[in-house]
Amino acid sequence: MLNRLIAGTLPLLPKRFVWLFSRSYIAGETVDDAMAACTDLNAAGIKTTIDILGEFIRNMDEAKKNCEEYLALIDVAQRHGIDGNYSVKPTMFGLLIDAESCYGHLREIVARAAGHGNFIRIDMEDSGCVDLELDVFRRLKTEFPENVGLVLQAYLRRTRDDLKALMDLHTPSVPLNFRLCKGIYAEPGRIAYQRRDEINAHFLQDLEFMFQNGVYPGIATHDRALVDGALALIDRYQVARDGYEFQMLYGVTPELRRTIIEAGHTMRVYVPYGRHWFGYSTRRLKENPKIVNSILKSILLKK
Ligand SMILES: Cc1cc2nc3c(=O)[nH]c(=O)nc-3n(C[C@H](O)[C@H](O)[C@H](O)COP(=O)(O)OP(=O)(O)OC[C@H]3O[C@@H](n4cnc5c(N)ncnc54)[C@H](O)[C@@H]3O)c2cc1C
């Protein structure tokens, strides 16, 4: 109840105050802020994936601007020698307005990254976007086998079937590269598992499927039980160190992150930045009031 109240009230508060809640998990407003955050992370032996905050847009002019911003970001980050790749949300490029133009923008972004030998991860958004995002991924993966990956959400009832169906794109020389996460959107029970134990069980089953089939997973979680479960699977399947990576969000559970790095595993941090941090933060909080707790904890423990 209290979380819901705080999450609902935040959008009404002065931006400066909301920044107190947001600053620990957003790199800043500008590309320079993102470069500074990534440089620090790289210096600590952590790879990055950079995300420009945005999401839902009103028209295709905004989609074009977002595309240009990503193209510029890629050039800047490559110039800075950042050890990291990029994450994109297709709705920022008009997925729900004009799917074909959206595909055109994403293709341009993947082509730019590919030109630098780099990689674009397509984030998975809410359940209304899943079919469209699978389709975009399929087309891009066919043209740029080494330069594009997707996110799969363990809470979706359909995910195992999606995973199996995507295996036709897999080859041992260029494995599929999927980030596996729990899923952040509020989805109804007919679409998504609701209980934590169910979601966690499916997360580990999906991960096991990936290891059994040679898929490269980005194990995206801050849940210690899942990290331990993933480590047990890595051990059971004797997965080489370059056959997977762990991923975490910027500013979240730095202690757990440190123990994973110190044990010699690859870690990548998701670095969001951009002018739209306010809408992004308040929307995320409203969607999932439970993270108020986590955010408060991370502010209190960090400062
Ligand atoms: C790199 C990365 C990329 C992601 N990409 C997507 C995506 O494309 N689509 C999608 O639907 N979801 C995405 N997510 C979000 C994911 O689906 C989960 O909602 C989120 O990671 C929380 O789940 P958890 O596994 O960390 O476990 P939880 O049980 O939710 O969290 C475990 C602990 O981690 C801490 N924690 C978790 N999240 C936060 C937070 N935001 N702030 C502060 N502390 C926190 C808390 O201490 C919590 O107790 C991504 C997550 C990561 C790490």
The ligand as a MOL file (V3000), in Angstrom:
LIG
                    3D

  0  0  0     0  0            999 V3000
M  V30 BEGIN CTAB
M  V30 COUNTS 53 58 0 0 0
M  V30 BEGIN ATOM
M  V30 1 C 20.3750 -6.0280 -17.3400 0
M  V30 2 C 18.8820 -6.1040 -17.1990 0
M  V30 3 C 18.0820 -5.8590 -18.2940 0
M  V30 4 C 16.6850 -5.9920 -18.1910 0
M  V30 5 N 15.9220 -5.8760 -19.3230 0
M  V30 6 C 14.5970 -6.1230 -19.2380 0
M  V30 7 C 13.7870 -6.1780 -20.4050 0
M  V30 8 O 14.2370 -6.0250 -21.5410 0
M  V30 9 N 12.4480 -6.4280 -20.2540 0
M  V30 10 C 11.8900 -6.6480 -19.0060 0
M  V30 11 O 10.6880 -6.8910 -18.9370 0
M  V30 12 N 12.6530 -6.5770 -17.8920 0
M  V30 13 C 13.9750 -6.3250 -17.9710 0
M  V30 14 N 14.7230 -6.3100 -16.8310 0
M  V30 15 C 14.0730 -6.2770 -15.5020 0
M  V30 16 C 13.8010 -7.6640 -14.9810 0
M  V30 17 O 12.7950 -8.2690 -15.7420 0
M  V30 18 C 13.3440 -7.6230 -13.5130 0
M  V30 19 O 12.1640 -6.9010 -13.4030 0
M  V30 20 C 14.3600 -7.0050 -12.5600 0
M  V30 21 O 15.6620 -7.3790 -12.8910 0
M  V30 22 C 14.0710 -7.4650 -11.1220 0
M  V30 23 O 14.1600 -8.8670 -11.0380 0
M  V30 24 P 15.3490 -9.6350 -10.2940 0
M  V30 25 O 15.6460 -10.8690 -11.0560 0
M  V30 26 O 16.4920 -8.7150 -10.0780 0
M  V30 27 O 14.7110 -10.1410 -8.9440 0
M  V30 28 P 13.8980 -9.3500 -7.7700 0
M  V30 29 O 13.4600 -10.4570 -6.8920 0
M  V30 30 O 12.8720 -8.4290 -8.3420 0
M  V30 31 O 15.0310 -8.5130 -7.1150 0
M  V30 32 C 16.0170 -9.0960 -6.2800 0
M  V30 33 C 16.6140 -7.9700 -5.4640 0
M  V30 34 O 17.3100 -7.0720 -6.3460 0
M  V30 35 C 17.1020 -5.7300 -5.9550 0
M  V30 36 N 16.4560 -5.0090 -7.0670 0
M  V30 37 C 15.8510 -5.5550 -8.1350 0
M  V30 38 N 15.4600 -4.5830 -9.0130 0
M  V30 39 C 15.8180 -3.3980 -8.4540 0
M  V30 40 C 15.6950 -2.0300 -8.8550 0
M  V30 41 N 15.1200 -1.6660 -10.0100 0
M  V30 42 N 16.2080 -1.0840 -8.0340 0
M  V30 43 C 16.8140 -1.4040 -6.8730 0
M  V30 44 N 16.9530 -2.6860 -6.4510 0
M  V30 45 C 16.4640 -3.6690 -7.2190 0
M  V30 46 C 16.2790 -5.7740 -4.6940 0
M  V30 47 O 17.1680 -5.7750 -3.6070 0
M  V30 48 C 15.5630 -7.0870 -4.7860 0
M  V30 49 O 15.2290 -7.5930 -3.5150 0
M  V30 50 C 16.1060 -6.2560 -16.9260 0
M  V30 51 C 16.9240 -6.4880 -15.8170 0
M  V30 52 C 18.2920 -6.4410 -15.9410 0
M  V30 53 C 19.1330 -6.7510 -14.7500 0
M  V30 END ATOM
M  V30 BEGIN BOND
M  V30 1 1 1 2
M  V30 2 1 2 3
M  V30 3 2 2 52
M  V30 4 2 3 4
M  V30 5 1 4 5
M  V30 6 1 4 50
M  V30 7 2 5 6
M  V30 8 1 6 7
M  V30 9 1 6 13
M  V30 10 2 7 8
M  V30 11 1 7 9
M  V30 12 1 9 10
M  V30 13 2 10 11
M  V30 14 1 10 12
M  V30 15 2 12 13
M  V30 16 1 13 14
M  V30 17 1 14 15
M  V30 18 1 14 50
M  V30 19 1 15 16
M  V30 20 1 16 17
M  V30 21 1 16 18
M  V30 22 1 18 19
M  V30 23 1 18 20
M  V30 24 1 20 21
M  V30 25 1 20 22
M  V30 26 1 22 23
M  V30 27 1 23 24
M  V30 28 2 24 25
M  V30 29 1 24 26
M  V30 30 1 24 27
M  V30 31 1 27 28
M  V30 32 2 28 29
M  V30 33 1 28 30
M  V30 34 1 28 31
M  V30 35 1 31 32
M  V30 36 1 32 33
M  V30 37 1 33 34
M  V30 38 1 33 48
M  V30 39 1 34 35
M  V30 40 1 35 36
M  V30 41 1 35 46
M  V30 42 1 36 37
M  V30 43 1 36 45
M  V30 44 2 37 38
M  V30 45 1 38 39
M  V30 46 1 39 40
M  V30 47 2 39 45
M  V30 48 1 40 41
M  V30 49 2 40 42
M  V30 50 1 42 43
M  V30 51 2 43 44
M  V30 52 1 44 45
M  V30 53 1 46 47
M  V30 54 1 46 48
M  V30 55 1 48 49
M  V30 56 2 50 51
M  V30 57 1 51 52
M  V30 58 1 52 53
M  V30 END BOND
M  V30 END CTAB
M  END
